[in-house]
Amino acid sequence: MNKLSKEKRDKLLMVGVATLMIVALWWNFVIGSQSEKLAGYNRTIAALRDKVDKAERLSRLETVIGQNLQASRKLLDSKQESMAPAAGQRYWLLKLIDQFKKNYAMDLLAISQPVEEELGVVPKYPFKAAIFGVKASAQYHEFGRFVADFENAFPYLAIRNIKLEPEGDAGGTRNAPVSGTPAATSPTATDSGSERLNIEFRIVTLIKPTTS
């Protein structure tokens, strides 16, 4: 076999180098670019598939979510029934206390008209508070029992700012109970003036919001 001349070897070497350079440039600008685009497409497809999977899961849970929402609304409505109404709040509280105090030796003497206040617990909080001034007469321990039982029975009402004063000597004049709440409805207790107290306190209650 005849050996190639130096000139031909150089030409072949140059052609080989040029071919390698062309292949490298083609791979870098064509194959590499297409591979990068393909990887981007794959990432986009994966993100879309994840969104579709989440949407399908939510769609399957739609019935359950709707049932839970309906149950929560019923629970909220039932709790709001124990709140003060938007109108006639004084009569509502008078009737409530009159019924509740029958198990306690306590006379209800007066209930003021309510003052409404914004609670401002969280933004757009739908509930306002009604504050009543109340006067009553009872023995110390009987009133303490009434307060504990009353707040346990009505979680959306709270008794605050309690002031206690002796009612007076035995035989002293006692304020008449509020109309509709006769002392006869309370259990009979030892009528000692030194044991009974004139009591003033505030009752704070949430007001049931009106729906538009």
C-alpha positions in Angstrom: 0.0 0.0 0.0 1.3 3.3 -1.0 1.9 5.7 1.9 0.0 9.0 1.8 2.0 12.0 1.1 2.5 14.6 3.9 0.3 17.1 2.0 -2.6 14.6 1.8 -2.3 13.7 5.4 -2.4 17.3 6.4 -5.5 17.9 4.2 -7.3 14.8 5.7 -6.4 16.1 9.2 -7.8 19.5 8.5 -11.0 17.9 7.1 -11.3 15.8 10.2 -10.8 18.8 12.5 -13.3 20.9 10.5 -15.8 18.0 10.6 -15.5 17.7 14.4 -15.9 21.5 14.8 -19.1 21.4 12.7 -20.5 18.5 14.6 -19.7 20.2 17.9 -21.3 23.5 16.8 -24.4 21.6 15.5 -24.7 19.7 18.7 -24.3 22.8 20.8 -26.7 25.1 18.9 -29.2 22.6 17.6 -29.3 19.5 19.7 -28.5 21.3 22.9 -31.1 24.0 22.3 -33.8 21.4 21.4 -32.9 19.4 24.5 -33.3 22.5 26.7 -36.6 23.3 25.2 -37.7 19.7 25.6 -36.7 19.8 29.3 -38.7 23.1 29.7 -41.7 21.5 28.0 -41.4 18.5 30.4 -41.4 20.8 33.4 -44.4 22.7 32.1 -46.3 19.4 31.5 -45.4 18.2 35.0 -46.7 21.4 36.6 -49.9 21.2 34.5 -50.3 17.5 35.4 -49.9 18.4 39.1 -52.6 21.1 38.8 -54.9 18.7 37.0 -54.4 16.1 39.7 -55.2 18.6 42.4 -58.3 19.8 40.5 -59.5 16.2 40.1 -58.9 15.5 43.9 -60.9 18.7 44.8 -63.6 17.7 42.3 -63.9 14.3 44.0 -64.1 16.1 47.4 -66.7 18.6 46.2 -69.5 16.7 47.7 -67.8 16.2 51.0 -66.7 19.8 51.2 -70.3 20.9 50.5 -71.7 18.6 53.2 -69.1 19.9 55.7 -70.0 23.5 54.8 -73.7 22.8 55.3 -73.0 21.2 58.6 -70.9 24.1 59.7 -73.6 26.6 58.8 -76.2 24.6 60.7 -73.9 24.5 63.7 -73.3 28.3 63.5 -77.1 28.9 63.2 -77.8 26.8 66.2 -75.2 28.7 68.3 -76.6 32.0 67.1 -80.0 31.1 68.5 -78.5 31.5 72.0 -77.4 35.0 71.2 -79.3 38.2 71.8 -81.7 39.2 69.0 -81.1 42.3 67.0 -84.3 43.9 68.5 -86.1 43.6 71.8 -82.9 42.7 73.6 -83.9 43.9 77.1 -87.1 41.9 77.0 -85.1 38.9 75.8 -82.7 39.1 78.7 -85.4 39.8 81.3 -87.3 36.7 80.2 -84.0 34.6 80.1 -82.9 35.6 83.7 -86.5 35.3 85.0 -86.7 31.7 83.9 -83.1 30.8 85.0 -83.2 32.4 88.5 -86.2 30.2 89.6 -83.7 27.7 91.0 -81.9 30.4 93.1 -82.9 32.6 96.0 -82.3 35.8 94.1 -84.5 38.8 93.3 -84.0 40.6 90.0 -84.5 44.4 90.7 -83.7 46.2 87.4 -82.2 45.7 84.0 -81.1 48.7 81.9 -81.5 49.2 78.2 -78.5 47.7 76.4 -75.6 49.6 75.0 -74.1 48.1 71.8 -70.4 48.0 71.2 -68.1 46.8 68.4 -65.9 43.9 69.5 -63.2 44.4 66.9 -61.8 40.9 67.6 -60.8 40.3 64.0 -61.4 42.4 60.8 -65.0 42.1 59.5 -66.1 40.4 62.7 -69.9 40.0 62.2 -70.9 40.1 65.9 -71.6 43.1 68.1 -71.9 43.0 71.9 -74.9 44.3 74.0 -74.1 45.4 77.5 -76.8 45.5 80.2 -76.7 47.0 83.7 -78.4 44.7 86.2 -79.4 45.1 89.8 -80.3 42.1 92.0 -80.7 41.1 95.6 -79.4 37.8 97.0 -77.2 36.1 99.5 -73.5 36.0 98.7 -73.2 32.3 98.2 -76.5 32.0 96.3 -75.4 34.7 93.9 -72.0 33.0 93.4 -73.8 29.8 92.5 -76.0 31.7 90.1 -73.1 33.4 88.3 -71.2 30.1 87.8 -74.2 28.2 86.6 -75.4 31.1 84.4 -72.1 31.4 82.5 -71.8 27.7 82.1 -75.4 27.5 80.7 -75.0 30.5 78.3 -71.4 30.5 76.8 -72.1 33.7 74.8 -73.1 35.7 77.9 -70.6 36.9 80.5 -71.1 38.6 83.9 -68.7 41.5 84.6 -68.0 44.4 87.0 -69.8 42.9 90.0 -70.4 45.3 92.9 -71.7 44.0 96.3 -73.2 46.1 99.1 -75.0 45.0 102.3 -78.8 45.3 101.8 -79.4 46.8 105.2 -80.4 45.9 108.7 -83.2 43.3 109.3 -86.6 44.9 108.8 -85.2 47.5 106.3 -86.9 48.4 103.1 -86.1 46.1 100.2 -86.5 47.1 96.5 -89.3 45.4 94.7 -88.4 42.8 92.1 -88.7 43.7 88.4 -92.3 43.3 87.1 -92.7 39.8 85.8 -90.0 38.4 88.1 -91.7 38.1 91.5 -89.6 37.0 94.5 -92.1 34.1 94.9 -90.5 32.4 92.0 -87.3 32.0 93.9 -86.6 29.3 96.5 -87.3 30.5 100.0 -84.1 31.6 101.8 -83.4 32.8 105.3 -84.5 36.5 105.2 -81.8 38.1 107.2 -80.9 41.6 106.2 -77.3 41.1 107.1 -77.0 38.1 104.8 -78.6 39.6 101.7 -76.7 41.9 99.4 -77.6 44.6 96.9 -75.7 43.5 93.8 -74.9 45.5 90.6 -73.2 43.9 87.6 -73.1 44.0 83.8 -74.1 41.3 81.4 -72.3 41.2 78.1 -73.8 39.1 75.3 -73.2 38.7 71.6 -75.9 39.9 69.2 -77.1 37.6 66.5 -76.2 39.3 63.2 -79.0 40.2 60.8 -78.8 38.6 57.3 -79.4 40.9 54.3 
